[in-house]
Amino acid sequence: MRRYVQALAVCAVFALLSVLYVLSELRANRAAAAPRLSPSQANGRQTKQSQSHGEPRRDGRNAAQKSVSAGKRGEEMMHLAVVACGTRQEEAVSLLKSAVILSQRAMRFHIFAEDQLQSHIKTALDSWPDFIRQKFSYAVHPVSFPSQHQREWSKLFKPCASQRLFLPMILTEVDSLLYVDTDVLFLRPVELLWELFTQFNSSQLAAMTPEHEEPRIAWYSRFARHPYYGTTGINSGVMLMNLTRMRRALFKNDMTAIGLHWEELLVPLLHKYKLNITWGDQDLINIIFHHNPEKLLVFPCHWNYRPDHCIYGSNCSPAEQEGVFVLHGNRGVFHSEKQPAFRAVYEAVRQYSFLEDLVNSFWLPLEEKLNETTHTYCGKISHLFTKTLSQTSRSTQRTTSPGHGNQA
């Protein structure tokens, strides 16, 4: 009997030590996952490192981040995040330009940029006319990664691409957020995409499109060496994020028997799969939602239309029916002649001046340029790019008063 009691006591001690070890590991991972802030950021985010512009007034006219300068009184402000590194500053400006051209709801831009790019971006946004600047405010943030494995995170896939993984821990005062890559252009008002948040059920905390529509030619189903969402994976270039839910949720995983919070999950996930992932942070996102499919809303491909949807023939049915709503120029097609239809849209946005007529100086010239690209597969269906742009352009022109200001 004495030996039985002794053995039971030893087992209890080992069990207690195991629990303490697991708790210490989770605490260490949580600390490592939180991006390290500089003292100036910690004391106040409106510093030289993280600069805010056009902050909404905190009086009764703009309480609780409600918009009154654009759209109907009392509408929720939309938050949009973008990360710019390397030579992506002009892409980022064109992206934000496409957002404000067609949208009427007030927006808050969260721009994460390397130090050498921040001045260019701020100068461009500040030069826009007053009737455009009243639609949005913005904050420029430094790019920041966890101190542990900082170099790995910053170089994962493309420079700074994995910054999006840490947005829930950085933008702690933001509830819901639309993240987009810099090589994205809006062809429909941002508020229509934002309305997809209303389709979330009580479990869902993010929304993305499939990586591909056809499993037989999809990259993940043919080549992935790690778990991924669904049959074709998901693309994270356009991502709706309920940051509040992401911070609170526990995520199932293949590393521990218990659920982990988002910030606890990232470092162990990188350790386990870093030799098996090709597309960096997007692969990690796929792994997370492979184990937690109930937390993801999948929305149609015309909200994230990429060359893969047309270079092998048209395979995005919603775009064929309703037109392209968001154009994603991955593969560098905005800057090459590989897909001239995509480049034509990018150049039209980049060159458009806010003081010019939207229909005659943007939409109609763009249609002419697209007609010159019909020798390519994507060019053959490029009418889908402008299918709804005519109506949106005319509506925007009727409701926007140019006033005065500098050209973009």
Number of C-alpha atoms within 10 A of each C-alpha: 6 7 8 9 10 11 12 11 12 12 12 12 11 11 12 11 12 12 11 12 12 12 12 12 14 18 13 13 18 19 16 20 25 20 20 17 17 12 10 13 17 10 10 11 17 15 14 13 19 18 17 18 16 14 12 21 12 11 8 8 15 16 13 14 19 21 23 20 17 20 15 13 13 14 14 16 21 20 20 21 22 24 26 25 20 12 11 16 22 17 20 23 22 23 22 22 23 22 22 21 24 23 22 21 22 27 24 21 21 22 25 23 24 22 13 12 17 20 13 12 18 17 10 16 19 14 14 20 19 14 17 23 17 16 21 26 18 22 19 26 24 19 19 21 24 21 15 16 14 15 11 14 24 18 13 19 17 14 15 22 22 21 22 21 19 18 19 23 17 18 15 11 10 13 15 23 25 22 21 22 23 25 22 27 27 25 25 25 22 24 17 12 17 16 10 13 20 7 11 17 12 9 14 19 22 22 23 21 22 20 24 23 19 15 15 12 13 18 14 23 18 11 9 17 14 16 20 22 22 16 16 21 27 23 20 22 22 22 22 23 22 20 21 18 19 22 16 11 16 16 18 19 18 13 12 11 8 10 15 19 16 22 21 22 23 21 19 16 17 19 10 11 17 16 10 13 19 17 13 19 24 22 26 24 19 22 21 23 22 21 16 17 16 13 21 20 19 14 17 15 24 24 24 28 25 25 21 19 22 19 15 11 13 16 16 21 14 14 23 16 11 13 24 27 27 24 23 25 24 17 14 14 20 22 16 11 12 15 22 23 29 28 20 23 24 24 14 18 21 17 12 20 18 21 19 12 15 20 18 11 16 21 21 15 14 21 18 11 16 24 16 14 19 16 10 16 18 26 21 18 20 23 18 19 27 21 18 16 22 15 13 21 21 15 12 18 16 9 10 15 11 15 10 12 15 12 13 17
